[in-house]
Amino acid sequence: MMLPFTLDTVRLFLHVLAATVWVGGQITLAVLVPTLRRISGEAPRAAARRFNQVAWPAFGVLVLTGVWNIVAESGEKHERGYGTTLAVKVVVVALSGGAAFLHARAQGRTALAVWGAISGVTALLAVVLGVALAG
């Protein structure tokens, strides 16, 4: 016998899938940048543009399913600190999206590195906070 396949399953699947694309894609792209630079000076930019075509929709799905998660879980989570952790996660997600937005528009190598790092670190922190909220 299998576990039931519910709307909650769909909600959580979409949230985890979008997080995989947003966070995992940033990590993958960061690891590939040195190799892409050796191929061509334009290759990292071209790869980033292509990644953005899937990353931003994934970020949108993350935000929408995140709101859906909050609504679905409201009233169920009364542990001490849950609301604070949730508020911190919302801020961290906003920082990740904002930093990614600034990274995509950055001109110099330093700005690209700084905004990319901030976006990546805050994306990872959002995952950690999400796991804490689910636990």
Backbone as CSV, one residue per row, in Angstrom:
resi,resn,N_x,N_y,N_z,CA_x,CA_y,CA_z,C_x,C_y,C_z
1,MET,0.843,-1.189,0.000,0.000,0.000,0.000,0.884,1.246,0.000
2,MET,0.521,2.220,-0.798,1.280,3.467,-0.906,0.682,4.534,0.001
3,LEU,1.506,5.509,0.314,1.000,6.674,1.031,0.062,7.446,0.115
4,PRO,-0.886,8.185,0.661,-1.825,8.929,-0.188,-1.127,10.073,-0.929
5,PHE,-1.541,10.284,-2.153,-1.039,11.380,-2.982,-2.050,12.514,-2.865
6,THR,-1.675,13.582,-2.144,-2.618,14.651,-1.826,-2.181,15.973,-2.448
7,LEU,-3.010,16.973,-2.279,-2.664,18.321,-2.714,-1.436,18.830,-1.949
8,ASP,-1.299,18.422,-0.699,-0.102,18.774,0.068,1.150,18.202,-0.590
9,THR,1.046,16.995,-1.130,2.172,16.378,-1.832,2.560,17.221,-3.043
10,VAL,1.577,17.667,-3.806,1.824,18.499,-4.983,2.475,19.823,-4.559
11,ARG,1.929,20.436,-3.531,2.458,21.716,-3.033,3.919,21.579,-2.632
12,LEU,4.222,20.573,-1.837,5.594,20.391,-1.372,6.531,19.983,-2.506
13,PHE,6.043,19.145,-3.430,6.843,18.761,-4.588,7.234,19.984,-5.412
14,LEU,6.259,20.838,-5.715,6.548,22.036,-6.502,7.530,22.950,-5.779
15,HIS,7.387,23.076,-4.464,8.278,23.935,-3.691,9.713,23.381,-3.712
16,VAL,9.850,22.084,-3.489,11.182,21.465,-3.483,11.788,21.484,-4.887
17,LEU,10.988,21.226,-5.910,11.495,21.272,-7.284,11.998,22.669,-7.634
18,ALA,11.226,23.685,-7.297,11.634,25.061,-7.586,12.891,25.432,-6.806
19,ALA,12.984,24.981,-5.551,14.184,25.247,-4.749,15.397,24.549,-5.347
20,THR,15.189,23.363,-5.874,16.276,22.627,-6.515,16.820,23.409,-7.703
21,VAL,15.924,23.948,-8.506,16.340,24.732,-9.670,17.031,26.020,-9.224
22,TRP,16.401,26.778,-8.317,16.924,28.077,-7.884,18.272,27.922,-7.173
23,VAL,18.320,27.080,-6.169,19.532,26.949,-5.355,20.562,26.064,-6.056
24,GLY,20.130,24.904,-6.502,21.058,23.992,-7.173,21.627,24.575,-8.448
25,GLY,20.802,25.315,-9.159,21.277,25.952,-10.384,22.332,27.001,-10.115
26,GLN,22.150,27.772,-9.047,23.159,28.780,-8.693,24.489,28.119,-8.336
27,ILE,24.419,27.045,-7.567,25.644,26.335,-7.187,26.321,25.761,-8.425
28,THR,25.546,25.117,-9.280,26.096,24.522,-10.498,26.732,25.573,-11.392
29,LEU,26.033,26.672,-11.599,26.566,27.728,-12.450,27.844,28.324,-11.854
30,ALA,27.867,28.530,-10.539,29.068,29.070,-9.886,30.264,28.150,-10.081
31,VAL,30.025,26.854,-10.000,31.112,25.886,-10.180,31.586,25.865,-11.635
32,LEU,30.681,26.089,-12.565,31.031,26.037,-13.989,31.696,27.301,-14.521
33,VAL,31.546,28.431,-13.838,32.048,29.708,-14.362,33.537,29.666,-14.735
34,PRO,34.424,29.146,-13.898,35.843,29.123,-14.309,36.077,28.348,-15.608
35,THR,35.408,27.239,-15.769,35.551,26.457,-17.002,34.956,27.202,-18.180
36,LEU,33.809,27.820,-17.966,33.177,28.590,-19.039,34.059,29.754,-19.477
37,ARG,34.733,30.397,-18.529,35.643,31.505,-18.880,36.781,31.041,-19.774
38,ARG,37.274,29.817,-19.515,38.361,29.283,-20.352,37.884,29.004,-21.772
39,ILE,36.615,28.679,-21.912,36.046,28.416,-23.233,35.916,29.721,-24.013
40,SER,35.358,30.734,-23.325,35.120,32.021,-23.976,34.782,33.049,-22.907
41,GLY,35.171,34.283,-23.150,34.830,35.356,-22.223,33.337,35.601,-22.154
42,GLU,32.636,35.263,-23.199,31.183,35.464,-23.254,30.408,34.265,-22.727
43,ALA,31.034,33.118,-22.621,30.336,31.881,-22.231,29.641,31.971,-20.863
44,PRO,30.288,32.530,-19.810,29.573,32.614,-18.529,28.301,33.465,-18.618
45,ARG,28.396,34.563,-19.337,27.235,35.451,-19.498,26.116,34.744,-20.267
46,ALA,26.480,34.021,-21.327,25.479,33.294,-22.110,24.820,32.196,-21.266
47,ALA,25.619,31.488,-20.488,25.069,30.437,-19.624,24.141,31.046,-18.564
48,ALA,24.546,32.182,-18.008,23.726,32.848,-16.982,22.402,33.324,-17.571
49,ARG,22.456,33.881,-18.773,21.205,34.324,-19.425,20.258,33.139,-19.627
50,ARG,20.816,32.027,-20.072,20.000,30.835,-20.300,19.441,30.305,-18.979
51,PHE,20.290,30.263,-17.944,19.848,29.817,-16.623,18.720,30.699,-16.098
52,ASN,18.835,32.009,-16.308,17.803,32.934,-15.831,16.431,32.632,-16.421
53,GLN,16.400,32.044,-17.599,15.117,31.706,-18.218,14.359,30.641,-17.440
54,VAL,15.066,29.829,-16.685,14.409,28.832,-15.844,14.465,29.237,-14.365
55,ALA,15.487,29.983,-13.981,15.669,30.347,-12.572,14.572,31.294,-12.082
56,TRP,14.270,32.323,-12.862,13.264,33.289,-12.394,11.866,32.696,-12.304
57,PRO,11.435,31.876,-13.279,10.150,31.192,-13.078,10.185,30.283,-11.833
58,ALA,11.312,29.620,-11.598,11.435,28.777,-10.400,11.323,29.628,-9.138
59,PHE,11.939,30.805,-9.138,11.839,31.693,-7.984,10.384,32.105,-7.763
60,GLY,9.682,32.393,-8.850,8.258,32.728,-8.746,7.450,31.580,-8.160
61,VAL,7.725,30.352,-8.610,7.044,29.176,-8.058,7.382,29.024,-6.579
62,LEU,8.651,29.287,-6.214,9.048,29.224,-4.799,8.233,30.198,-3.956
63,VAL,8.107,31.415,-4.433,7.355,32.421,-3.671,5.884,32.015,-3.566
64,LEU,5.296,31.616,-4.687,3.875,31.226,-4.667,3.620,30.005,-3.790
65,THR,4.460,28.979,-3.930,4.260,27.790,-3.098,4.652,28.068,-1.648
66,GLY,5.552,29.025,-1.429,5.877,29.426,-0.061,4.680,30.052,0.620
67,VAL,3.985,30.933,-0.089,2.753,31.528,0.455,1.714,30.431,0.676
68,TRP,1.612,29.530,-0.292,0.677,28.397,-0.175,1.028,27.556,1.060
69,ASN,2.317,27.323,1.280,2.755,26.576,2.466,2.331,27.282,3.758
70,ILE,2.521,28.590,3.793,2.157,29.360,4.991,0.661,29.245,5.264
71,VAL,-0.143,29.405,4.216,-1.595,29.309,4.368,-1.996,27.896,4.794
72,ALA,-1.403,26.889,4.160,-1.748,25.497,4.457,-1.330,25.092,5.864
73,GLU,-0.237,25.640,6.334,0.294,25.256,7.647,-0.195,26.165,8.769
74,SER,-0.890,27.254,8.442,-1.322,28.183,9.492,-2.219,27.463,10.484
75,GLY,-1.947,27.704,11.729,-2.715,27.069,12.772,-2.169,25.717,13.194
76,GLU,-1.372,25.069,12.326,-0.807,23.770,12.655,0.521,23.886,13.391
77,LYS,1.246,24.946,13.139,2.585,25.102,13.718,2.538,26.128,14.842
78,HIS,2.600,25.637,16.047,2.561,26.535,17.196,3.826,26.443,18.036
79,GLU,4.854,25.748,17.504,6.069,25.615,18.284,6.680,26.981,18.547
80,ARG,7.373,27.059,19.640,8.057,28.290,20.004,9.104,28.622,18.928
81,GLY,9.074,29.827,18.456,10.052,30.279,17.474,9.654,30.060,16.029
82,TYR,8.562,29.357,15.776,8.158,29.090,14.390,7.921,30.393,13.626
83,GLY,7.156,31.307,14.221,6.849,32.574,13.551,8.094,33.395,13.284
84,THR,9.010,33.417,14.220,10.257,34.163,14.039,11.087,33.547,12.920
85,THR,11.198,32.208,12.938,11.960,31.517,11.894,11.337,31.762,10.523
86,LEU,10.021,31.728,10.459,9.317,31.987,9.200,9.584,33.410,8.717
87,ALA,9.529,34.381,9.619,9.786,35.776,9.237,11.215,35.942,8.726
88,VAL,12.167,35.306,9.391,13.567,35.381,8.943,13.696,34.743,7.561
89,LYS,13.004,33.611,7.334,13.078,32.963,6.025,12.520,33.871,4.930
90,VAL,11.416,34.531,5.193,10.825,35.439,4.206,11.824,36.543,3.837
91,VAL,12.484,37.107,4.836,13.486,38.151,4.589,14.655,37.587,3.785
92,VAL,15.111,36.399,4.146,16.247,35.776,3.465,15.899,35.474,2.004
93,VAL,14.692,35.005,1.756,14.254,34.740,0.376,14.222,36.043,-0.428
94,ALA,13.714,37.110,0.181,13.694,38.413,-0.495,15.118,38.883,-0.794
95,LEU,16.023,38.691,0.147,17.429,39.063,-0.082,18.042,38.245,-1.208
96,SER,17.727,36.965,-1.256,18.257,36.114,-2.316,17.771,36.582,-3.689
97,GLY,16.481,36.840,-3.785,15.933,37.329,-5.063,16.479,38.692,-5.437
98,GLY,16.567,39.595,-4.450,17.108,40.932,-4.721,18.563,40.886,-5.142
99,ALA,19.346,40.077,-4.454,20.766,39.956,-4.810,20.933,39.321,-6.189
100,ALA,20.104,38.336,-6.512,20.171,37.722,-7.837,19.800,38.732,-8.923
101,PHE,18.814,39.553,-8.631,18.414,40.608,-9.570,19.581,41.569,-9.821
102,LEU,20.240,41.998,-8.736,21.387,42.900,-8.866,22.564,42.206,-9.545
103,HIS,22.754,40.938,-9.267,23.814,40.163,-9.924,23.594,40.124,-11.441
104,ALA,22.360,39.910,-11.846,22.039,39.822,-13.277,22.281,41.146,-13.998
105,ARG,22.272,42.251,-13.260,22.469,43.566,-13.863,23.851,44.153,-13.598
106,ALA,24.667,43.427,-12.845,26.004,43.922,-12.502,26.889,43.995,-13.738
107,GLN,27.783,44.967,-13.747,28.683,45.157,-14.880,30.092,44.650,-14.604
108,GLY,30.634,44.973,-13.453,32.010,44.588,-13.163,32.110,43.226,-12.508
109,ARG,33.316,42.675,-12.567,33.555,41.351,-11.989,33.324,41.333,-10.478
110,THR,33.718,42.411,-9.799,33.541,42.473,-8.345,32.062,42.469,-7.992
111,ALA,31.288,43.291,-8.672,29.846,43.342,-8.402,29.192,42.001,-8.711
112,LEU,29.600,41.377,-9.804,29.066,40.048,-10.135,29.364,39.062,-9.015
113,ALA,30.595,39.078,-8.527,30.999,38.142,-7.471,30.246,38.409,-6.170
114,VAL,30.164,39.678,-5.780,29.524,40.031,-4.511,28.039,39.677,-4.538
115,TRP,27.318,40.136,-5.558,25.878,39.883,-5.620,25.582,38.404,-5.841
116,GLY,26.416,37.728,-6.615,26.241,36.286,-6.804,26.438,35.526,-5.502
117,ALA,27.463,35.905,-4.747,27.725,35.245,-3.463,26.589,35.494,-2.478
118,ILE,26.124,36.729,-2.412,25.023,37.046,-1.488,23.773,36.254,-1.864
119,SER,23.477,36.197,-3.158,22.303,35.447,-3.594,22.445,33.967,-3.265
120,GLY,23.613,33.410,-3.533,23.833,31.989,-3.267,23.774,31.644,-1.791
121,VAL,24.440,32.448,-0.968,24.452,32.180,0.476,23.050,32.328,1.064
122,THR,22.336,33.358,0.666,20.980,33.538,1.202,20.037,32.447,0.692
123,ALA,20.245,31.969,-0.532,19.431,30.858,-1.043,19.669,29.604,-0.206
124,LEU,20.935,29.324,0.108,21.249,28.168,0.953,20.663,28.334,2.352
125,LEU,20.754,29.535,2.888,20.185,29.801,4.207,18.665,29.596,4.196
126,ALA,18.014,29.979,3.107,16.566,29.771,2.987,16.237,28.283,3.025
127,VAL,17.078,27.463,2.399,16.861,26.006,2.428,16.980,25.493,3.864
128,VAL,18.027,25.937,4.570,18.223,25.506,5.960,17.012,25.910,6.813
129,LEU,16.562,27.131,6.636,15.400,27.603,7.405,14.137,26.823,7.036
130,GLY,13.991,26.487,5.762,12.845,25.691,5.327,12.847,24.310,5.963
131,VAL,14.022,23.700,6.039,14.126,22.398,6.695,13.770,22.518,8.178
132,ALA,14.258,23.593,8.819,13.941,23.817,10.234,12.434,23.992,10.433
133,LEU,11.790,24.704,9.519,10.348,24.913,9.629,9.566,23.620,9.430
134,ALA,10.070,22.767,8.561,9.374,21.510,8.266,9.546,20.485,9.394
135,GLY,10.616,20.649,10.173,10.950,19.654,11.215,10.085,19.668,12.404
